[in-house]
Amino acid sequence: SLPGHPLDRAAEILLVRYAGPRKTEVLRGENGGRVLENTRIARELRRLGAWTGEPRQLRVPADPDAAGGYALILQEPGQGRILGAAQLAPPDP
């Protein structure tokens, strides 16, 4: 949930779905022969709507592919500043 907060203008609410840790075997290049582990790999960015500062409840859709979790980002429209962010645990199936 988003508590009420005065804003100069509306902000965008973005939801990032990310996967859990993955290992990648690198075959060539400067890391050839190594196994790299990546965490929190972004898989989807979804705009949930605008927020004008009023208290608001958000519902995160259940997604079995989101074993890693979600991040919620509050951003000024377009390529604006990030106003806030939070990590969310994956919802129960």
Phi, psi and omega per residue, in radians:
S1 nan 2.597 3.084
L2 -1.857 2.136 3.083
P3 -1.275 2.844 3.084
G4 -1.156 2.484 3.140
H5 -2.764 2.259 -3.139
P6 -1.177 2.350 3.108
L7 -2.188 2.598 3.057
D8 -1.229 -0.598 3.103
R9 -2.706 2.916 -3.088
A10 -1.069 2.597 3.079
A11 -2.069 2.759 3.100
E12 -1.614 2.430 3.052
I13 -1.784 2.090 -3.108
L14 -2.042 2.442 3.095
L15 -2.030 2.167 3.096
V16 -1.879 2.158 3.044
R17 -1.708 2.276 3.141
Y18 -2.276 2.656 -3.135
A19 -1.531 2.807 3.081
G20 -1.311 -3.016 -3.083
P21 -1.021 2.474 3.093
R22 -2.364 2.504 3.055
K23 -1.861 2.430 -3.134
T24 -2.228 2.181 3.063
E25 -1.495 2.132 -3.112
V26 -1.617 2.164 -3.055
L27 -1.578 -0.578 -3.068
R28 -2.411 3.060 3.076
G29 1.477 -2.954 -3.050
E30 -1.118 -0.396 3.101
N31 -1.804 0.204 -3.128
G32 -0.929 2.369 3.137
G33 1.506 -0.082 3.130
R34 -1.725 2.773 3.011
V35 -1.961 2.090 -3.113
L36 -1.787 2.434 3.079
E37 -1.915 2.195 3.118
N38 -1.929 2.509 3.107
T39 -2.171 2.690 3.106
R40 0.862 1.026 -3.121
I41 -1.414 2.006 -3.124
A42 -1.103 2.239 -3.136
R43 -2.010 -0.386 -3.109
E44 -2.757 2.471 3.015
L45 -2.144 2.098 -3.071
R46 -2.193 2.293 3.070
R47 -1.462 2.146 -3.132
L48 -1.625 -0.220 3.114
G49 2.346 -3.023 -3.136
A50 -1.676 2.659 3.063
W51 -2.229 2.183 -3.103
T52 -1.814 0.137 3.068
G53 1.889 -0.132 3.133
E54 -1.361 2.676 3.058
P55 -1.002 2.433 -3.060
R56 -2.612 2.389 3.035
Q57 -1.680 2.364 3.112
L58 -2.026 2.496 3.088
R59 -1.982 2.124 3.102
V60 -1.579 2.181 -3.116
P61 -1.165 2.443 3.063
A62 -1.177 2.311 -3.102
D63 -2.534 1.943 -3.108
P64 -1.100 -0.347 3.129
D65 -1.466 -0.032 -3.095
A66 -1.728 0.738 -3.112
A67 -1.045 -0.444 3.124
G68 -1.307 -0.697 3.124
G69 2.255 -2.843 -3.085
Y70 -2.368 2.744 2.941
A71 -2.219 2.431 3.098
L72 -1.912 2.253 -3.099
I73 -2.161 2.347 3.059
L74 -1.924 2.060 -3.000
Q75 -2.330 2.519 2.990
E76 -1.068 2.617 -3.076
P77 -0.964 2.660 3.134
G78 1.253 -2.269 3.108
Q79 -1.729 0.615 -3.055
G80 -1.270 -3.135 -3.124
R81 -1.131 2.626 2.986
I82 -1.435 2.140 -3.099
L83 -1.628 -0.415 -3.142
G84 -3.070 2.801 3.127
A85 -2.711 2.648 3.106
A86 -2.598 2.549 3.066
Q87 -1.630 2.351 3.137
L88 -2.031 2.444 3.051
A89 -1.237 2.620 3.097
P90 -1.094 2.488 3.127
P91 -1.203 2.674 3.054
D92 -1.163 2.444 -3.135
P93 -1.143 nan nan
